[in-house]
Amino acid sequence: METLKQLTGKNLSLWLSGELSEVKPEQHPLLNGKTAFLTQRLNLQQTFQHPNFRRQTQNISEEAAAFTTIKRFYSTNQVLETLVEFMSDYVPVPLYSPADWARADYDKVIRNNVLGTYPKLLAQLSLHPAMLYFLNGQTNTAVQPNENFGRELLELFSITPEAGYSEKDVLNVARMMSGISFSLIDFQTRATPSEHFFGRISVQGFTHANARTSDSKVILGRAQQMINHLAKQPATAEAFSIRMARRYLNDDPSPDLIQAMKSTYIKTSGSIPGVLTTLVAHPDFLATPTVKVKRPAEHLASTVRALGLEISENLLEDKFENGVLVIDALKLVLAILNQQGHLPFDWDTPDGFPEHASAWSTFGGQIQRWNMSTKLSQHNLKNIFSEPDLDREILGYSTMDDLVTRVSRRLLSSPLRAFDQKEIVGLLTKNLNKQLPDQQLRERMSRMAFALVMATEEWNLR
């Protein structure tokens, strides 16, 4: 509702520019400067060495998932959150990995740089300990090159197979990244010269003599140059644009839209907000019919926001077990997302959660989402969420038809299709119990109206 008010009377591109120009202060008790999430107050070394996490590193990953979920529910920076999720799927590290102690910090790097350029962000993520451990960078040496990261860098994170890279390209990426690891002594990414390959490197137009040196920073700088080169290629610009358009629009974006986004990417050296702004400003954005279903986490977050729900526990009274923040209700939320196959970061392969609509359009998945929105609107999950926020604008309805109109305006900012409106009004009328006190009846019917409107196609699509 707040976003709708902000948009009223504004140009969409102008509003988006404001959303992407700066990060607004968070207001929610779990997100503001006094956040109880310990990983948000500590740096990577402090987190790793903290007694609360030292022998329970999985708690770091779990807290990262919980923090991200709260961000999606209550952040004042909604557009930013969608970009963070997009980049987390683009260059992913699983929730649980050999470096789960670094998972929360990996998320911080994305959040702190998502309003910058993709080449810069990709270079940072490629050398981050979470990625080095996930794709075997720690074991990549000149004598025994490990091509895992090199292959994914070319196939998924930059130019993609459409560019026609070769096996030699993969090997040369591995060679340039050889000897690079993360030290748990000084908590720095460094290169060990004795384990690094020296000699000429050539990858997709990038060439470097790669002369022998004993300087770790020089080796790291060369690796960053290679990654930066790959990330600025036209093939990467096109792949990035296609994937972003598929996330925000549909599975088959028009060539004209992709060309516009690609041009912006090249012109701005890969500005992430710049490419998104081009997408939203393009005629296709408003003209394209909404066809993609909300992914489970997106569906849950939008329902929580629309109903004005709060996590049911008192968030101002931090609850800790062994020094680790515990919110029982939030644990249940994460269990729900896990059951629906969309727990934050919990995707084991480097391609990230699927973009295409069919992956999230199964009948079973849709039933789960319908059941969840019904339970939330009916306040049937009292141990997790507060009551729906039924304000005067909703409760002041005059007829069932008026009620459905008010609810659809709040949820969809537009009327329902005439057929859906008639069907929902009919169902509400059949369940109208006039023996209830007026206030109780109004609340009951309003909750039922929310559940029914949330079962429509319009609510379940992006």
Secondary structure, 3 states (H helix, E strand, C coil): CHHHHHHCCCCHHHHHHHHHHCCCCCCCCCCCCCCCCHHHCCCHHHHHHCCCCCCCCHHHHHHHHHHHHHHHHHCCCHHHHHHHHHHHHHCCCCCCCCCHHHHHHHHHHHHHHCCCEHHHHHHHHHCCHHHHHHCCHHHCCCCCCCCHHHHHHHHHHCCCHHHCCCHHHHHHHHHHHCCEEEECCCCEEEECHHHCCCCCEEECCEEECCCCCCCHHHHHHHHHHHHHHHHCCHHHHHHHHHHHHHHHCCCCCCHHHHHHHHHHHHHCCCEHHHHHHHHHHCHHHHHCCCCCECCHHHHHHHHHHHHCCCECCCCCCCCEECCEECCHHHHHHHHHHHHCCCCCCCCCCCCCCCCCHHHHCCHHHHHHHHHHHHHHHCCCCCCCECCCCCCHHHHCCCCHHHHHHHHHHHHHCCCCCHHHHHHHHHHHHHCCCCCCCHHHHHHHHHHHHHHHHCCCHHHHEC
